[in-house]
Amino acid sequence: MEAEDKVRNEGLTTEKATGKVLNDRELNRALLARQMLLHRVKLPVLEVVEKLVGLQAQSPNAPYFGLWSRLEGFRHEELSQLMRDRQVVRMALLRSTLHLVSARDALQLRPLLQSVMDRSLRGSFGKHIKGIDLEALAAAGRAIVEKEPLTFNELGKRLGEQWPGLNPEAATAVIRNRVPLVQIPPRGIWGESGQAVHTTVEAWLGQPLSSSPDLDGLIRSYLAAFGPATVRDIQVWSGLTRIHERIESLRPHLITFRNERGEELFDLPNAPRPDADSPSAPRFLSEFDNMLLSYADRSRIMNENDRKRVFTSNGIIRATLLIDGFVAGTWKMTNGRGGAVLHIEPFRALSKRELDALSEEGVRLLYFAAPNAATSDLIFH
């Protein structure tokens, strides 16, 4: 989060309540600019990961596609090496979901989000863990994975030896939510396979969690990457509650607007808000891209009528494509003996100009994802 210090400090000036209404296209362009999707940027990968406050990472390869769409000349090994060097980690954070974040942000964010992890545990396994000494269970789990990194299946079996009556899945959920675990390589390394093996972030990084987590800094980081936004947006993104209290204390240092629905939006005074007519080239977003998961109201990025085509009933968030800055379809990649194929499913009829631009970007994506494929092709469905 320190990558945003300059923006934050510039934002700590005077209170500004413009009363201006920002329409969805204006909010869209502000989002694209902050997400580095109006123009690819030339920045170090680690800096971009921090600017984005991490990338959602349920799919091991998703962060690679997310960075490719934002960074000029991004190469797989740049991120893979950061993971091997322990400068970035994969762990459950915002919304209690798996993210790839910098080591620095991992130590800062995890204590801030403990209430989110606790609520997730109660919601999923409350009945199973009733009457269990959670502190003792968490301590036992911590000792086990710090001695030897394990999969959750292996961890559940070990815990079952001490808590024979406890559901193994519930037992591992307690450790996942009460102990700051990271998934270690080769999990998440491009081109390599491996089960999710866990140890604690403190053991992996050789550093303790932050003793003074900065909630105000987290809110400013969110606004720098996703603003302007409502209080509800911040809560949806983070999983935290009672954000309104912190926003009120920050209000003198923020600028405010309204959206087309009359809701109050907060922002950093000097954050980019490009013109609504700023050109936006086609972009391919990864599965679970945070742009689709960071708002109570997604109007600035996606038509709500398309939600069911992107958000599946089993919790998958499909990889999407942007046309003129808005979600306009989904995509997936297959790579087998027959070569690499990029399957594109638009949600609406595209003009020849849009098809040509999307196809050009698709060819670049194919080369990034499968540079050694015998053949490659784009198929529109």
C-alpha positions, 0 to 999 in steps of 0.5 A, a space after each residue: 500500500 505504500 506505493 500509493 503514499 504520494 497520492 494519499 499525501 496529496 489527498 490530505 488537503 482540504 474538504 471538497 464537496 462538489 455536488 457534481 454528478 458523475 455518470 456511469 461513463 465518467 466513473 468507468 473511465 476513472 476506474 479504467 485509468 486507475 486500473 491501468 486499462 486505458 493505457 498499458 503502463 511501464 512499471 515494476 510488477 511489484 508496484 502494480 500489484 500494490 497499486 491494485 491492492 492485490 489481484 484475486 487469485 482463486 485461479 492460479 493463472 488469473 493474476 498473470 492475465 490480469 497483469 498482462 492486460 495492464 503492463 506493457 511487455 509483461 512476462 510470466 517469469 517476472 511474477 513467478 520470480 517474485 513469488 519464489 523470492 517471497 516478495 508476493 504471496 497468495 493468501 485469503 484476504 479481502 472478502 475472505 477470498 484468495 488474493 495475490 499481494 505483496 509481502 508488505 501488504 500481506 503483513 499489513 492487511 491480514 490483521 485488518 481483515 480478521 473480523 472478515 475471516 471470523 465472519 466467514 468461518 461462522 457463516 460456513 462452519 458455525 454449527 460444526 465448531 460449536 463448543 470447540 476451543 478455537 484458540 487451542 485448535 488454531 494454535 495446534 494448526 499453526 504449530 503443524 504447518 510451521 513445522 511442515 507445510 501441508 495441504 488442507 487434506 493432510 492438515 485435516 488428518 493431523 488435526 483429527 488425531 487430536 480432535 477425533 470428533 471434529 469434521 476435518 473440513 471444519 477443522 481446517 477452516 478454523 486454521 484457514 480463518 484464524 491463522 494467517 496462511 499462505 500458499 507456497 510455490 510451486 502453486 501459482 507459478 506459471 507453467 508448473 502444477 502443484 497442490 495448494 500447500 500452506 504455512 503461516 505468513 510469518 514463517 514464510 516471510 520471517 516477519 510478524 504481522 503488523 502491530 499497527 494496521 492502518 484502516 484509513 490507509 486501506 480505504 485510501 488505497 481502495 479509492 486510489 484503485 477503484 474510486 470514486 466509490 460509496 461506503 457500500 462499495 468499500 464494504 463489498 470490496 473489503 468485506 469489512 463493516 462499519 466503514 461509514 465511521 472511518 469515512 466520516 473521519 476522513 471526509 475533510 481530506 476527501 472530495 465527494 460526488 454523486 452518481 446517477 442514482 443520487 448516492 454519495 461518492 468519495 474520492 481522493 482529490 488528485 486521483 485521475 478522473 478522465 473525460 467520459 469520451 476518452 478512448 478505450 481499446 479492447 481488454 481481456 480481464 482474467 477470471 475473478 477480476 476484482 473490477 467485477 467484485 469491488 462494488 455494490 453497484 457494478 453499473 460503471 463496468 457491467 450491465 446487471 442483465 449480463 451478471 448471470 452470464 459472468 457470475 455462475 451458480 457455482 461461484 465462478 467469475 468467468 473471464 470477461 472482455 471489455 469493449 469501450 470499457 464495459 464488459 461485453 462478453 466472456 472468453 476462455 483459452 484451450 491449449 492441447 495437441 490441436 494447438 491453442 484456441 481463444 474462444 470468445 463469446 460476445 454479449 452483443 453484435 460487434 462492429 467490424 472496427 470492434 471485431 478487428 481491434 478485439 481480434 488483434 488483442 486476442 492474437 496478442 493474448 494467444 502469444 502471451 498464453 501459449 507462445 510455443 503452441 504449434 498453431 493458434 486460433 480465435 473462435 467467436 461463438 
